[in-house]
Amino acid sequence: MSLSEMHPTGRKVILHMVSSLDGYIAKKDNSVSWLENAGTVYEDGVSISEEEAAAFVKTIDCYVMGSRTYEHALELGWPYGDTPAVVVTGRKWPPSRKSVEFYSGDLKTLVDLKLAPRFRNIWLVGGAMLCGRFLELGLVDEIILTIAPVVLGEGLRLFGGSLQQQAWSLKNVVAYKNGFVELSYAERR
Ligand SMILES: NC(=O)c1ccc[n+]([C@@H]2O[C@H](COP(=O)([O-])OP(=O)(O)OC[C@H]3O[C@@H](n4cnc5c(N)ncnc54)[C@H](OP(=O)(O)O)[C@@H]3O)[C@@H](O)[C@H]2O)c1
């Protein structure tokens, strides 16, 4: 990460989502088979090994998610390991995994006062509602959008809320052998 990409406080909030070609992040029935490898091979694409993926995940200091994403992640078997995770919710929840804490309140306070002093590489992993709110409040430093090679036709739109136009700068594009494409954008300051 270059100094120019870093927030003045040193923290970096990275929004990461996977979208279909038609801009959906979840099907109505919440099934996730569309996120799996379609089986086709894009010859010019790259692939990453499980070791490389595991090493990359270790660079993430903290995950942030909305309560509906949390519920779905629990159903799927919790893909976030023991990395600290903050679940944004207005509800009371029974104690969960040690690495999980619940937060209710102002999102700027969450980022600036609760997360920034403890974490640098903060990954916002959904869902549509919470990501939309983070974008509205200008709390996202980088967007990583992975496009899956599928049209869903219906489902939950990428970002919730009523966003105003925002300009972002393309920083990187990675095409994978499995047909997924990862687009990275930085906030234009
Ligand atoms: N394709 C992908 O990359 C991807 C990634 C993540 C999730 N998903 C999918 O997206 C769906 C969930 O997304 P979603 O948009 O429905 O829900 P979400 O953003 O995960 O969670 C919404 C909930 O978060 C809490 N919340 C959000 N903003 C808040 C705020 N400002 N203050 C306090 N609490 C706030 C509220 O919880 P309470 O109601 O508890 O108060 C709200 O109901 C799931 O189907 C999931 O599988 C897909």
The ligand as a MOL file (V3000), in Angstrom:
LIG
                    3D

  0  0  0     0  0            999 V3000
M  V30 BEGIN CTAB
M  V30 COUNTS 48 52 0 0 0
M  V30 BEGIN ATOM
M  V30 1 N -21.8310 -11.4740 -3.1670 0
M  V30 2 C -21.2040 -10.9680 -2.1230 0
M  V30 3 O -20.0280 -10.5880 -2.2040 0
M  V30 4 C -21.9000 -10.8300 -0.7980 0
M  V30 5 C -21.1910 -10.3110 0.2830 0
M  V30 6 C -21.8610 -10.1680 1.5050 0
M  V30 7 C -23.1900 -10.5230 1.6210 0
M  V30 8 N -23.8290 -11.0350 0.5500 0 CHG=1
M  V30 9 C -25.2580 -11.3710 0.6650 0
M  V30 10 O -25.9850 -10.1890 0.9290 0
M  V30 11 C -27.1200 -10.4930 1.7460 0
M  V30 12 C -27.0980 -9.5860 2.9810 0
M  V30 13 O -27.0520 -8.2450 2.5850 0
M  V30 14 P -28.1210 -7.1820 3.1000 0
M  V30 15 O -27.9220 -5.9200 2.3480 0
M  V30 16 O -29.4790 -7.8110 3.0710 0 CHG=-1
M  V30 17 O -27.7640 -7.0250 4.6430 0
M  V30 18 P -26.4150 -6.5900 5.4240 0
M  V30 19 O -25.9080 -5.3030 4.8980 0
M  V30 20 O -25.5080 -7.7430 5.5180 0
M  V30 21 O -27.0230 -6.3950 6.8890 0
M  V30 22 C -28.0350 -5.4500 7.1050 0
M  V30 23 C -28.1780 -5.2630 8.5910 0
M  V30 24 O -26.9890 -4.6660 9.1070 0
M  V30 25 C -27.3470 -3.7810 10.1470 0
M  V30 26 N -27.0270 -2.4350 9.7250 0
M  V30 27 C -26.7630 -1.9830 8.5000 0
M  V30 28 N -26.4840 -0.6680 8.5190 0
M  V30 29 C -26.5420 -0.3020 9.7900 0
M  V30 30 C -26.3190 0.9090 10.4620 0
M  V30 31 N -25.9880 2.0420 9.8070 0
M  V30 32 N -26.4720 0.9340 11.7820 0
M  V30 33 C -26.8340 -0.1640 12.4500 0
M  V30 34 N -27.0360 -1.3720 11.8690 0
M  V30 35 C -26.9030 -1.4180 10.5470 0
M  V30 36 C -28.8550 -3.9330 10.3660 0
M  V30 37 O -28.9380 -5.0000 11.2960 0
M  V30 38 P -30.1190 -5.2630 12.3310 0
M  V30 39 O -31.3190 -5.5370 11.4600 0
M  V30 40 O -29.6320 -6.4730 13.0510 0
M  V30 41 O -30.2580 -4.0550 13.1710 0
M  V30 42 C -29.3190 -4.3530 8.9970 0
M  V30 43 O -30.5550 -5.0350 9.0110 0
M  V30 44 C -27.0100 -11.9610 2.0890 0
M  V30 45 O -27.8030 -12.6800 1.1770 0
M  V30 46 C -25.5530 -12.2730 1.8520 0
M  V30 47 O -25.3330 -13.5990 1.5280 0
M  V30 48 C -23.2280 -11.1920 -0.6530 0
M  V30 END ATOM
M  V30 BEGIN BOND
M  V30 1 1 1 2
M  V30 2 2 2 3
M  V30 3 1 2 4
M  V30 4 1 4 5
M  V30 5 2 4 48
M  V30 6 2 5 6
M  V30 7 1 6 7
M  V30 8 2 7 8
M  V30 9 1 8 9
M  V30 10 1 8 48
M  V30 11 1 9 10
M  V30 12 1 9 46
M  V30 13 1 10 11
M  V30 14 1 11 12
M  V30 15 1 11 44
M  V30 16 1 12 13
M  V30 17 1 13 14
M  V30 18 2 14 15
M  V30 19 1 14 16
M  V30 20 1 14 17
M  V30 21 1 17 18
M  V30 22 2 18 19
M  V30 23 1 18 20
M  V30 24 1 18 21
M  V30 25 1 21 22
M  V30 26 1 22 23
M  V30 27 1 23 24
M  V30 28 1 23 42
M  V30 29 1 24 25
M  V30 30 1 25 26
M  V30 31 1 25 36
M  V30 32 1 26 27
M  V30 33 1 26 35
M  V30 34 2 27 28
M  V30 35 1 28 29
M  V30 36 1 29 30
M  V30 37 2 29 35
M  V30 38 1 30 31
M  V30 39 2 30 32
M  V30 40 1 32 33
M  V30 41 2 33 34
M  V30 42 1 34 35
M  V30 43 1 36 37
M  V30 44 1 36 42
M  V30 45 1 37 38
M  V30 46 2 38 39
M  V30 47 1 38 40
M  V30 48 1 38 41
M  V30 49 1 42 43
M  V30 50 1 44 45
M  V30 51 1 44 46
M  V30 52 1 46 47
M  V30 END BOND
M  V30 END CTAB
M  END
